[in-house]
């Protein structure tokens, strides 16, 4: 895959990722920190997956979606962090044009699935709390797999549209990307052709991928809150609010950083704020999710302990 040449006949065949800092003395520290974060994130999410698979009590729709979320978290951090670690080790910051587009595609694919999967989890909580008598029928195994498949299909379409649209831009210099991975806002700033159509497409697709799910999630939780407040048992209300609270925390972290990153086009040049948001999206969110969902959750904690100790009961 080669970029289009600019009006002066030159063309960029690779991008130079500037990374988080340009001070070589800090690179070893950054390498150790991100390697640790990567191992913790992968280990934590694999532990959640193992607990869900091994514990029959966790074979429910909510934990089925949580298992899929763990797979996405592992994929999201793997798409960005290992390549950054490799560049820190080799001291080579060049990334081929095709590799940059490939990273961008898979990042948007995985993040897109996350958007719809979080919506499916909100729908699951709505059915479980507001429609308990028909919950089993409405959230059957086939429905769960259909929701996951549709999430992947919609995210694939979104990622493909952005990747194809990016190939229509001319890149003729400079080629320095002020980030530690390839993403749309930073690449738009390097184009020597108009990005108005691409930015409009990004804004519109961001509304579809984030705006619509957020509305559905908020609507679900309005109904859930009303139903929970009608529960007479204090213990029952606490359990329901805690289960939903974990999911809402993840939703706020995910959508908050995503909206900041993609729905403010043309406001400023790439900055350290973009890098901070990128770290949150690709490192902290995937690392925090297992902690958020296992915190004060005795079922998950018990299953995790049995996975760690090797005891089944």
C-alpha positions in Angstrom: 0.0 0.0 0.0 1.5 3.3 -1.1 0.4 6.9 -0.4 -0.7 9.3 -3.2 2.0 11.7 -4.3 1.6 15.4 -3.7 1.4 18.2 -6.3 5.2 18.6 -6.3 5.6 14.9 -7.2 7.1 13.9 -3.8 5.5 11.3 -1.6 5.9 10.0 2.0 6.6 6.3 2.3 7.0 6.3 6.1 6.0 8.4 9.1 8.2 9.4 12.0 6.5 8.8 15.4 7.9 11.2 17.9 6.7 9.2 20.8 5.8 10.4 24.3 9.0 12.4 24.9 12.0 13.3 22.8 14.5 13.1 25.6 16.5 9.9 25.1 17.4 9.7 28.8 13.8 9.2 29.7 13.2 6.3 27.2 14.4 3.5 29.5 12.0 4.7 32.2 9.1 4.9 29.7 10.0 1.4 28.4 9.9 -0.1 31.9 6.6 1.6 32.8 4.8 0.6 29.6 6.1 -2.9 29.6 4.9 -3.3 33.2 1.5 -1.8 32.2 1.2 -4.2 29.2 2.0 -7.3 31.3 -0.4 -6.2 34.0 -3.2 -5.5 31.5 -2.7 -8.8 29.6 -2.4 -10.8 32.8 -5.4 -9.1 34.4 -7.7 -9.6 31.5 -6.5 -13.2 30.9 -7.3 -13.9 34.5 -10.8 -12.5 34.1 -11.3 -14.6 31.0 -10.0 -17.8 32.8 -12.3 -17.0 35.8 -15.3 -16.6 33.6 -14.6 -19.8 31.7 -13.8 -22.0 34.8 -16.5 -20.7 37.1 -20.1 -22.0 36.3 -21.6 -19.2 38.4 -20.2 -16.7 35.9 -21.7 -18.4 32.9 -24.3 -15.6 32.5 -24.8 -13.0 29.7 -23.2 -10.2 31.8 -20.0 -12.1 32.2 -20.1 -13.3 28.6 -20.0 -9.7 27.5 -17.3 -9.0 30.1 -15.2 -11.8 28.7 -15.5 -10.3 25.2 -14.5 -6.9 26.7 -11.4 -8.5 28.2 -10.4 -9.8 24.7 -10.9 -6.3 23.3 -8.7 -4.8 26.0 -5.9 -7.2 25.3 -6.2 -6.5 21.6 -6.3 -2.7 22.0 -3.2 -2.5 24.1 -1.4 -5.0 21.9 -2.1 -3.0 18.7 -0.3 0.1 20.2 2.1 -0.7 23.0 4.4 -3.5 21.8 5.3 -1.5 18.6 6.1 1.5 20.8 8.3 -0.7 23.0 10.1 -2.0 20.0 10.9 1.5 18.8 12.2 2.5 22.2 14.5 -0.5 22.1 15.8 0.0 18.6 15.8 3.8 18.8 14.1 3.7 15.3 11.0 5.9 15.1 10.2 5.3 11.4 6.9 3.5 10.6 6.1 2.5 7.0 3.0 4.0 5.5 1.2 0.7 5.2 2.1 -0.3 8.8 0.7 3.0 10.0 -2.6 2.4 8.2 -2.8 -1.2 9.5 -2.3 -0.1 13.1 -5.0 2.6 12.6 -7.4 0.2 11.1 -7.1 -2.4 13.9 -7.2 0.3 16.6 -10.5 1.7 15.3 -11.9 -1.8 14.8 -11.3 -2.8 18.4 -12.4 0.5 19.8 -15.5 0.4 17.7 -16.5 -3.0 19.0 -16.0 -1.6 22.5 -18.6 1.1 21.8 -21.3 -1.4 20.9 -20.3 -4.0 23.4 -20.7 -1.5 26.3 -24.2 -0.7 24.8 -25.0 -4.4 24.8 -24.0 -4.7 28.4 -26.3 -1.8 29.3 -29.1 -3.5 27.4 -28.4 -6.7 29.4 -28.7 -4.8 32.7 -31.9 -3.2 31.5 -33.5 -6.6 30.7 -32.2 -8.3 33.9 -33.6 -5.6 36.2 -36.6 -4.2 34.3 -37.8 -7.3 32.5 -36.7 -10.2 34.7 -39.6 -12.5 33.7 -38.6 -12.5 30.0 -34.8 -12.0 30.6 -33.8 -15.6 29.7 -35.7 -15.5 26.4 -34.6 -12.1 25.4 -31.0 -12.6 26.3 -30.5 -16.2 25.0 -27.2 -17.5 23.8 -28.1 -16.8 20.2 -29.0 -13.2 21.1 -25.7 -12.7 22.9 -23.7 -14.0 19.9 -25.8 -11.9 17.5 -25.1 -8.7 19.5 -21.3 -9.5 19.5 -21.3 -10.3 15.7 -23.2 -7.1 14.9 -20.8 -5.1 17.1 -17.8 -6.6 15.1 -19.5 -6.0 11.7 -20.3 -2.3 12.5 -16.9 -1.6 13.9 -15.3 -3.3 10.8 -17.3 -1.0 8.5 -16.3 2.1 10.5 -12.6 1.2 10.5 -12.6 0.3 6.8 -14.3 3.6 5.8 -11.7 5.7 7.7 -8.8 3.7 6.4 -9.9 3.9 2.8 -10.7 7.6 3.1 -7.2 8.2 4.5 -5.6 6.7 1.4 -7.2 9.4 -0.7 -5.1 12.1 1.0 -1.7 13.3 -0.3 1.3 13.2 2.1 4.3 15.1 0.7 5.9 16.3 3.9 6.6 16.8 6.8 6.2 13.3 8.1 6.5 13.7 11.9 3.6 12.4 13.9 3.4 14.0 17.3 2.1 10.8 19.0 3.2 7.3 20.0 0.8 5.5 17.6 -0.9 6.3 14.2 -4.3 7.9 14.6 -6.5 10.0 12.4 -6.3 13.5 13.9 -2.5 13.5 13.9 -2.3 12.2 10.3 -4.8 14.8 9.1 -2.4 17.5 10.1 0.3 16.1 7.9 -1.8 16.0 4.7 -0.9 18.5 2.0 -4.4 18.1 0.5 -7.8 19.1 2.0 -9.0 17.0 4.9 -12.4 18.7 5.2 -14.2 15.6 3.9 -12.2 13.3 6.1 -12.8 15.4 9.2 -16.5 15.6 8.4 -16.6 11.9 8.0 -14.8 11.3 11.3 -17.2 13.6 13.1 -20.3 12.0 11.6 -19.0 8.4 12.2 -18.0 9.4 15.8 -21.6 10.5 16.4 -22.9 7.1 15.1 -20.3 5.1 17.0 -20.4 7.1 20.2 -23.4 9.4 20.2 -26.1 6.8 19.5 -24.7 4.2 22.0 -24.4 6.8 24.7 -28.1 7.8 24.2 -29.1 4.1 24.4 -27.0 3.5 27.5 -28.4 6.6 29.2 -32.0 5.5 28.3 -31.3 2.0 29.6 -30.0 3.3 32.9 -32.9 5.8 33.4 -35.2 2.8 33.4 -32.8 0.7 35.5 -32.5 3.5 38.1 -36.3 3.8 38.3 -36.7 0.0 38.7 -33.9 -0.3 41.4 -35.5 2.5 43.5 -38.7 0.4 43.6 -36.8 -2.5 45.2 -37.8 -2.7 48.8 -34.7 -4.6 50.0 -31.8 -2.3 50.8 -29.4 -5.1 50.1 -31.0 -5.7 46.8 -30.7 -2.1 45.8 -27.1 -2.0 46.8 -26.2 -5.1 44.8 -28.1 -3.7 41.7 -26.5 -0.3 42.0 -23.0 -1.8 42.4 -23.3 -4.1 39.4 -24.5 -1.1 37.2 -22.0 1.2 38.8 -19.0 -0.9 37.6 -20.3 -0.7 34.0 -21.1 3.0 34.2 -17.6 3.7 35.4 -16.1 1.9 32.4 -18.5 3.7 30.1 -17.6 7.2 31.5 -13.8 6.5 31.1 -14.1 5.1 27.6 -16.5 7.6 26.1 -15.1 10.6 27.9 -11.6 10.1 26.4 -13.0 9.1 23.0 -15.2 12.2 22.7 -12.3 14.4 23.7 -10.1 12.9 21.1 -12.4 12.6 18.0 -15.2 15.2 18.3 -13.1 18.4 18.5 -11.6 18.4 15.0 -9.8 21.5 13.9 -9.5 23.0 17.4 -5.7 22.8 17.8 -2.5 21.1 16.7 -1.4 17.8 18.2 -0.3 18.4 21.8 0.7 16.6 25.0 -3.1 16.5 25.8 -3.6 14.1 22.8 -0.8 11.9 24.1 -2.3 11.8 27.6 -5.7 10.9 26.1 -4.0 8.2 24.0 -2.4 6.7 27.0 -5.8 6.6 28.8 -7.4 5.0 25.7 -4.8 2.4 25.0 -3.2 1.6 28.4 -5.1 2.8 31.5 -8.7 1.9 30.4 -7.7 -1.7 29.5 -5.7 -2.0 32.7 -8.4 -0.6 34.9 -11.3 -2.6 33.5 -10.5 -5.9 35.3 -10.0 -4.0 38.6 -13.3 -2.1 38.3 -15.3 -5.3 37.5 -13.6 -7.4 40.2 -13.6 -4.8 43.0 -16.1 -5.7 45.7 -17.5 -8.5 43.4 -17.3 -11.7 45.5 -18.2 -14.0 42.6 -15.4 -12.7 40.4 -13.0 -12.5 43.3 -13.7 -16.1 44.3 -13.3 -17.3 40.8 -10.0 -15.4 40.4 -8.7 -16.8 43.6 -9.5 -20.3 42.4 -7.7 -19.6 39.1 -4.6 -18.3 40.9 -4.5 -21.2 43.5 -5.6 -23.9 41.1 -8.5 -24.9 43.3 -11.9 -25.6 41.7 -14.0 -25.3 44.8 
